[in-house]
């Protein structure tokens, strides 16, 4: 999963410096992925992507760059929305591809932080599902 995270982040998070990506990788390596609900897309023994949800919040969604744009992210999102009742997500403001992706599922911004959770200058948009 760390390998998928790293390949995905390096392919999609062009706004993050290489030094910061290396730092975040050390943080991801410390995550206990058994501490929250994580669902993986696999091909045999290989993880192609994953989504993690805690208390209705999408905590993580990463895909191997080779399968981005092929509908697998949509599949994971529909699962999270329909089965896990996810209704919130935090996303890097500079990651416009991700912001647009979540917006297509009905998420809207309700808050913003100047810094990410590590105190780095990557603003975070707090998004939630639009209410009917």
C-alpha positions in Angstrom: 0.0 0.0 0.0 2.9 2.4 0.7 4.2 1.7 -2.8 0.8 2.5 -4.3 0.6 5.7 -2.2 4.1 6.8 -3.3 3.5 6.1 -7.0 0.2 7.8 -6.9 1.4 10.8 -4.9 4.4 11.4 -7.2 2.1 11.2 -10.3 -0.7 13.5 -9.0 0.7 15.8 -6.3 3.0 17.9 -8.5 2.5 20.8 -6.1 4.3 19.0 -3.3 8.1 19.3 -3.2 10.2 16.1 -3.5 11.6 16.6 0.0 8.0 16.9 1.4 6.9 13.8 -0.5 9.8 11.9 1.0 8.8 13.2 4.4 5.1 12.1 3.9 6.3 8.7 2.8 7.9 8.2 6.2 4.6 9.2 7.8 2.6 6.8 5.6 5.0 4.0 6.5 3.9 4.5 10.1 0.2 4.2 9.5 -1.6 1.3 11.1 -3.9 0.4 8.2 -5.7 -2.0 10.4 -6.9 0.8 12.7 -9.6 2.0 10.3 -11.6 0.5 7.4 -9.4 0.1 4.3 -10.6 -1.6 1.2 -8.2 -2.5 -1.6 -8.5 -3.2 -5.3 -6.3 -6.1 -6.1 -5.0 -8.1 -9.0 -3.7 -11.3 -7.6 -1.3 -10.4 -4.8 -0.9 -6.8 -6.1 -2.7 -3.8 -4.6 -3.9 -1.5 -7.4 -5.6 1.0 -5.2 -7.3 1.6 -1.9 -9.8 3.7 0.1 -9.9 4.2 3.8 -12.9 5.5 5.8 -13.2 6.5 9.5 -16.5 7.7 11.0 -18.0 8.6 7.6 -14.9 10.5 6.5 -12.7 9.3 3.6 -9.2 9.3 5.0 -7.3 8.1 2.0 -7.9 7.2 -1.6 -5.0 6.3 -3.9 -4.7 4.4 -7.1 -1.7 3.1 -9.0 -1.1 5.7 -11.7 -1.5 3.0 -14.4 -5.2 2.7 -13.6 -6.1 6.3 -12.9 -8.9 7.4 -15.3 -10.2 3.9 -15.9 -13.2 4.0 -13.5 -11.6 2.3 -10.5 -11.7 5.5 -8.4 -15.3 5.8 -9.2 -15.9 2.2 -8.1 -14.1 2.9 -4.8 -16.1 6.1 -4.2 -19.5 4.5 -5.0 -18.6 1.7 -2.5 -17.6 4.3 0.1 -20.7 6.4 -0.4 -23.2 3.5 -0.7 -21.8 0.9 1.7 -19.7 2.9 4.2 -22.0 6.0 4.1 -19.0 8.3 3.7 -20.0 11.9 3.5 -16.8 13.9 4.2 -13.3 14.2 2.9 -10.3 16.5 3.3 -8.4 17.2 0.1 -5.4 19.3 -0.9 -6.6 22.5 -2.5 -3.8 22.4 -5.1 -4.9 18.9 -6.2 -7.6 20.2 -8.6 -8.0 16.8 -10.2 -9.1 15.4 -6.8 -11.2 18.4 -5.9 -13.1 18.0 -9.2 -13.4 14.2 -8.7 -15.0 14.7 -5.3 -17.2 17.5 -6.6 -18.6 15.1 -9.3 -19.9 12.9 -6.5 -21.7 15.8 -4.8 -19.1 17.0 -2.4 -18.8 20.7 -1.7 -16.3 22.8 0.3 -17.4 23.9 3.7 -14.0 24.8 5.2 -10.4 25.5 4.5 -7.1 25.3 6.4 -4.0 27.2 5.4 -1.7 24.3 6.4 -2.1 20.6 6.2 -2.2 18.3 9.3 1.7 18.2 9.3 1.8 22.0 9.4 3.1 22.3 5.9 1.9 25.0 3.4 -0.5 22.8 1.5 -4.0 24.2 2.1 -6.7 21.6 2.8 -10.3 21.9 1.7 -12.9 20.3 4.0 -15.6 18.9 1.8 -18.9 17.2 2.6 -21.8 15.8 0.6 -24.4 18.3 -0.4 -27.6 17.9 1.5 -30.7 17.3 -0.4 
